[in-house]
Amino acid sequence: MKVFKACMLVIKHHYISYIINISIFMVIAIVISGFMAEQFDLDFLAVRPNLAIVNRDGESPIVDGLIMHLRENVNEVELDDNRRSLQDATFYHAVDYILIIPQGFHNSFITGEPKTLETVKTTQTARGFVADSLVEQYLNLVRVYMVAGGDKNEEAIVTAALHDLSNEAAVEKRLFGTSAPVDPVFIMYIQMLNYILLTLVFLSVTNLTMVFRRSELRMRNLCAPLKPRSQSLQQILACAAMSTFVWILLVTAGVVMYGGNLGGVDTRIIMLIFLNCFVITIFALALAALASNFINNSNVQNAIANIMTLALCFLGGVFVPRYMLSDGILAVSRFLPTYWNIIALERATELTSFDASALAPFWQAIVMQLTFAAAVFCVSLVVGKHINQSERFNNSMRTELEE
């Protein structure tokens, strides 16, 4: 196992760069996963829009009731009743909704032909629509009471409407099934591991291959009493060991950081998620083996690593959700293992049972990733054999002195 030990020495020689890369990628994964998880937070939280009320109709029971109802459900912003103030507040997003009650609105509402309320709402968030719905709820309920109440006075109608609108329904969360939902932040972290694993495994493997493909070192190894096949197998074993270590390290880091949010989640789901990460590690190893045939210096190494990993992650739905991708891009994405890795992750987190029919979509995505890895590895063997037999091989490599 002399070649394997030599590989370990090469890895040890680059340990500082590995620590720096892992630290940087971990920070990126934590920041991006936390940011992306906020976009998919399923917890309900009441929204209080910033709302300005401009009352040009004076005081009346119905108008006063509307203002009272809004103040209980929004953050009121005081604005002067002039065009400049209203425009500035809208432009600088100081308010989400401006309600202008026109003169004569109360009388027109009583007669059944109400004047249209003037509103200005933001279209960039849902807060303006929330405020719009609060106004409509109050007016519709008051209108119903006026029709059904007969001779009731306005004060009684408004009081009844406000009482009904103040009622709140009790919400109780219940878990149907044996497993709790997987934490969204943890899912986003696992999703980001596609990029980190692809990059770190690629750099680790190519660092080894660049050393052993130096022409003077290769010629000396050919004279050694060790068969070339044995040398290759030991190099593959070293690359596999390094890739497995990277996978274990990153998965363990995820458990340490987010393990507290996984209480109640079925252990089998967690194991399937980790298996999915290991499969993409196998593909990363095969991809690095193929690319190492064309890498002869660190500049080319970094360029190929960035281009390939970013392309795989962007097109595969790692950085951009699939629903935001066009049909043309999705058609291309189906030929990428990262696409199937995200599919497998989604299928694993959606599991409510573990029978054959429920697990079939997950295993299908796993098989697709392994198929890609096998195909890339076979191409790597063919390309490597062709390069090794080529007369240009010895002239294509740079020695350590030339670098």
N, C-alpha and C positions, 0 to 999 in steps of 0.2 A: 504493500500500500504506500510505496514511496511517492507515487504521483499524487495520491490523495493527500498525503501530508504536505507535499509541496503546495498544493492548492490551498490548504488551510493556512499556510504561511503567507501566501499572496493575499488571502482575505484579511489576515491579521495585519498585514502591511497597510491595508486600506481602511482600517477600522474607524479612523477619525472621519473620513468622508462618509462612511455608512451611518455613523451616529448623527452627523450633520444633516444628511438627507432624510433620515427617519424622523428626526426632530422637526424639520421644516414641514415634511408631509403630514405629520401628526397634527401640527398646529393648523395647517390648511384644512385637513379633514374635520377637525373639531369646529372651526369657524364656519365652514361651508355647511356642514351637516346641521349645526345649530340654526343657521340662517334659513336654510331650506325647510327645516322642520316647522319653523314658525308659519310658513305658508300653508302647511297642511295640518295645523292644530285643530283637532276635532272637539275640544272642550268649548262649551257654550259660555259666552260672556256677553251680558247686555251692553249694547252700544249706546252711548250718550252723545248725539251729534252736537256740534257747536252751532247754535241757532240764534238768529237775530229777528226780533218781532218789531214791525213798524205798524202801529195801530192808527189809522187815519179815520176811524169810524167812531171814536169816543167810547165811553163806557156803556155796556149793556150786559144782561145776564149771559147771553150766548157767547159773546165775544170774550167776556171776562172768564167764562168757564173754559174756553179754548186756550186762553193764555195760561190759566192755572194748570190745565192738563199738560201743556207743553213744558212748563217750568219744572214739573215733577219728573220729566223723562229726558230732558236735554240740559246742556250747559248753555245758559242764555248769555249772549254777548250784546252789550249795549252799543247801539250805533245811532248817529244823528240821521234824521230823516232828510237827507239830501243826496243827490246823485253821486257826488264825488266820494262821500264816505262809503256808500254802498258798493261802488265800483272798486274802490281800494280794498275793501274787506274781501271781496270776491277774488280779486287778482292775487292778493297775498295769502289766500287760503286761511284768513282769520276766522271764517265761518264756513260751515258746510251747507247751510240753508238759510235763506232770507225769506221771511213771510211778511207780505205787505197786505194788510186788511184794508180794502178800499172804502171810501166814504159811502155810506148807505148800504153797507153789506148786511147789517142786522135787519133792516126793514125788508130788504129783498129776500132774505132767508125766510122770514116769517111768511111772506106772500107766496112762497114756493118757487120763486124764480131768482135764486141767489146769484149775486154778482160773482164773477170768477176771482178767486184769490190770486194775487200776483206772487209768484215764487221764483226764486233763483237758487238752484241747487248744483252742487258739484257733481260731475260725472266720473271723477277719477276714483271715488270710493263709494261704498254702499250707504254711507252715513246720510247723504242727502235723500236717498230713497226711504230710509228709516224714518226721517222726519216727515216726509210726505205721507207715509202710511199712518203716522200718529195723528196728523191733521184729518185725514180721511176717516179714520176710526171714530174720532170724536163727532165730526159733523154727521156721519151716517147714523150713529147711535142717537144723536139728538133728533135727527129727522124721523127716525123710527118711533121715538117716544112722542113726538108731536103728532104723528098720524094715529098712533094707538092710544095716546093718553086722553084724547078728547079735550075736556075743558081744563086740564092741568095748566097752571101758570108756568112761566118760563123758568122761574127760580127752582120749582120742584122738578121740572124736566132736566135742567142742568145738573141738579144735585143727584138725581137718579143715574144720569149718564156717567158722571164722575165716579159715583160709587161702583158702578159696574166695571168701569175701566180700571179701577184700582185693585180689583180682585186679581190674585196671582194663583197660578196652578202649581201644586207641589210636583217636583220632578224627582223620580227615583231611578237610579241606574241599576240595571240587573244584568248579570252575565249569564248568557245562555251558552252552555258548553263547558268543557273541562279546562280550557285555556283562556287566560286573559289576553287582550290584544297586545301585540308587540309595540314597544315604545317607538314613536315616530323618529325621535332623535337617534336612537340606536339603528333604526332602519337606514337613515340617511348616512350614518357613519359607515355601515356595511356597504352601502352603495358606493361611497367614496373610496372604499378599499380597492375597487377595480383599478382606479388610476394609480394608487400608491403601490399596489402589488405589481402591476405591470411595469412601473418605472423602476422600483427597487430590484426586482428580479432581473430585469433587463440589464441594469448597471452591474449587478453582482456577477452575472454570467459572463458578460462581455469583458469585464475586468480580468477574469481568469483566462478567457480564450485569447485576448490580446497578448498576454505574457507567453503562452505556450505556442503561439503561432509566429513568434519571432524567428527569422530564418536561421540564425546561428544556433538558437536553442533547439529548434526542430531538427536540424541536421545532427546535433549532438545526441538527441534522444533516439534518432534512427540508428545510431551506433550502439545504443545501450542494450544490454541483454534482457530487454523487456519487450514483449510483443506489442506492436502498435495497437492491436485490439484491446489489450489489457490497459494500455495507457489511456485510450479513449474511454473505456468503461469507468476507470477511476476518476477521470475528469467529469464524466456524466454524473457519477455518484456524488462528487463534491458539489457540483452545481445543484443537484437535487437536494442535498443536505442544506445548502445555503438557502435555497428557495423555501424549504420546509421551515427553516428557522425564522425566516421573515414572516411567513404565514402565521406561525405560532405566536410570534412577538406581537403582531398587529391585532390578532384576534384576542389575545390575552389583554392587551391594552384596552380594547373595546369593552371587555367584560369588567375590567377594573373601573373604568370611567362610567359605564352605563348599567352595570350589573344591578345596582339598586333599583333601577326602573323596570326590571324584568321579573319582578315578583308576580307569581301566578301564571307566568307563561309556561306552556308545556315544554319540558326539556327536549322532547323530540323535535319540536320546531326550531329550537336553538341549534341542535345538532345538524339539522338539515341546512340551516343558514351557514354554519361553519363549513359544511361539506361543499356548499356552493362556492364559498371563498377559496377552498382548496382546489377546486376544479379550475377556476380561472388562474390560479397559481401554476397549474400544470400547463395551461395554454401559454402563460407568460414565459415559462421555461422553454417551451418549444419555439416560441417566437424569437426569444433571445438566441437560441441555437442557430436559427436560420439567419438572423441579422449578423451574427458574429462572423459569418463567412465573408462579409463585405466591410468589416470594421478593422482599420489598421492604426487608428490614433484616437485620442480622446475627443478631439473636435468632431470627428465624424460620429463617434459614439453618442455624444450629447445631442447632436442634431437629429440623428435617427430616433433616439429615445423620445425626444420631445414631440417630433412629428407623428410618430406611430401611436404613442400612448394618447396624445390629445385627440387625434383623429378617431381612434377607437372609442374613446369616452364620449366625445361630442356626438358622433353619429350613432352610438349604441344606446343613448338615453341615460348616461350616467350623470352628466352635468345639466342636460336639458330634458324635462319630462317628455315622454313619447307623444302625449297629446298636443304638444306644441310643435312637433315636427311635421313637415309636409308629407303627403303620400309618397312622393318620389324619394325622399330621404328615408322613410320607413321601409320602402322596398329594398333600398341598399342596406339598411341596418340589419335586415334579416339574415344577411350573409356575414355578420360580425358576431363573434362569441360574446362580446359585452352586451349585446341586445338580449341574447338568451340568458345571460347571467342575471340581468335585471328581471326578466320574465320569471326565472326560477326563484328569485328573491320574493317577488310578489306572490307567486303561488304558495311558497312556504309560509309566508306571513298570513295568508288568507285561509289556511287549513283549519277546519273545524272537526274533521275526522281523519283517520289514517288508514282507510281501506284502500284497495287497489285503484278504484276509480277516482278517488280524491287525490291520490299521489301521482297518478298517471301524467298530468301536465307538468309536474315538477321534474319527474324522471325524464320526460321528453326533452325538457330544456337542458338537463344535465348531459344527456346523450349527445345533444347537438354541440355543446361546448367541447366534449371529449372528441367528437368527430373532427372539429376544427383543429384541435390540438394534435391529433394523430396525423391529419393531412399536412399540417405545417411541419411536423417533425419528419415526415417522410420526404417532403421537399427539401428539408435541411440536409438530410443524409445524402440525397442525390446531388445537391449543389456542392456539398462538402467533398464528396468523392470526386466530382468533376474538377474542382479547384485543386485538390491535392495531386491529381494526375496531370494537371496542366503545367506546361513548361514555364508559364508566366508566374508560377507560385513564388519562386524564390526571389523574383524581382519586384513583387508587389508589396512586400513587407518592409517596414522600416525597423532598423535596429534601435537599440536604446541610445547609442551614441548619436545616430542621425536625428533622433527626436530632440 
